[in-house]
Amino acid sequence: MARKISRRQFFGDVGKIGGAVVMGSIAGKALAGEWEQGAAEFWNGETFRQDNIDVSREAEGIVRGRIAGEWKEFPTVRLPDAFLEWNFGARIEMLDSIADMMRGGSGAGPSLAGPHNAAMATWGGERRDSLLTVNNAFKGMGMCPARDRIGGLIERMRDTYDAPMPEKVAGLRELYSDASNFDTTKLVSLELYATPSFETHTFLNLMSNPSTSLVFLDSKSYEVRGLAELVHPSDSEASSYGRDIMTYTNLAHSYFHGDFPRLFPAIIVHVVEVFDNSPGTGLGVRIAPSLS
């Protein structure tokens, strides 16, 4: 029989796991050597500036990326309604399950499947431990707050940071119940592990080539292709919106997992194409932008 744990135990464990994973990785960097270094130098002290993506026109629906040495212009697209219904629906269902568990019901904790975890494929940056540059890594993936909402959402999250967990869960449920809270041309994540002494494959690839593909594992499966923008917390040249997204994404990460010793760089995926990869029905057909 599965062991039933209390609300305090569950969220205490979640916080410990989140902190332990990151702190363990930071401690492990003392063991990192020349194998975990890229061929190119991207760091200026403790910070970096990505120079292969131009988001100065992202509000107009245009991003530019330097891919294979050539600058190209890409129109961004909204995530289609079917994707949003699946994404928000699964998030709300997960929050309801957590709320039920906290009340002593049969609800369960977060699932590894669904919209929160995406396999992120990247390529192009060389690291000394591999002859190939292609890489795939699971990333916690979130929705991106809309430009006109993000300031208020940051303030709200800070105000409720130490609130009881049921209040946090209810607030997140309200957030995901209104799609207008989000900029649906973007998805967001964090680069948790890259430092000057330990450069992840994802980091090196995106600094060399901003193109990426995200695949979500679920019975309804989607692939999102786009250009990924890295925003370091110390990057004074990033746009105000980009810095707000970095702040929000770090807050959202620690909202459940607890405090971390530093802020992490944000990964902002500007959506260019969406495919329905569902077995038997989607089969990898592009659904955004429409083929017709």
MOPEDA-V442823 format. One record per run of one state. SS is the DSSP state (hx for helix, st for strand, lp for the rest). FROM is the first residue (numbers start at 1). TO is the last residue. If there is no record, write none. Layout:
BEGIN
ss=(SS:SS)
from=(FROM:FROM)
to=(TO:TO)
END
This chain:
BEGIN
ss=(lp:hx:lp:hx:lp:st:lp:st:lp:st:lp:st:lp:hx:lp:st:lp:st:lp:hx:lp:st:lp:st:lp:st:lp:st:lp:hx:lp:hx:lp:hx:st:lp:st:lp:st:lp:hx:lp:st:lp:st:lp:hx:lp:st:lp:st:lp)
from=(1:7:32:34:37:38:39:43:45:47:49:53:55:58:61:62:68:70:76:81:103:117:123:127:128:135:141:142:146:150:160:165:177:179:182:192:195:196:198:199:201:209:211:217:222:232:240:258:265:277:285:289)
to=(6:31:33:36:37:38:42:44:46:48:52:54:57:60:61:67:69:75:80:102:116:122:126:127:134:140:141:145:149:159:164:176:178:181:191:194:195:197:198:200:208:210:216:221:231:239:257:264:276:284:288:292)
END
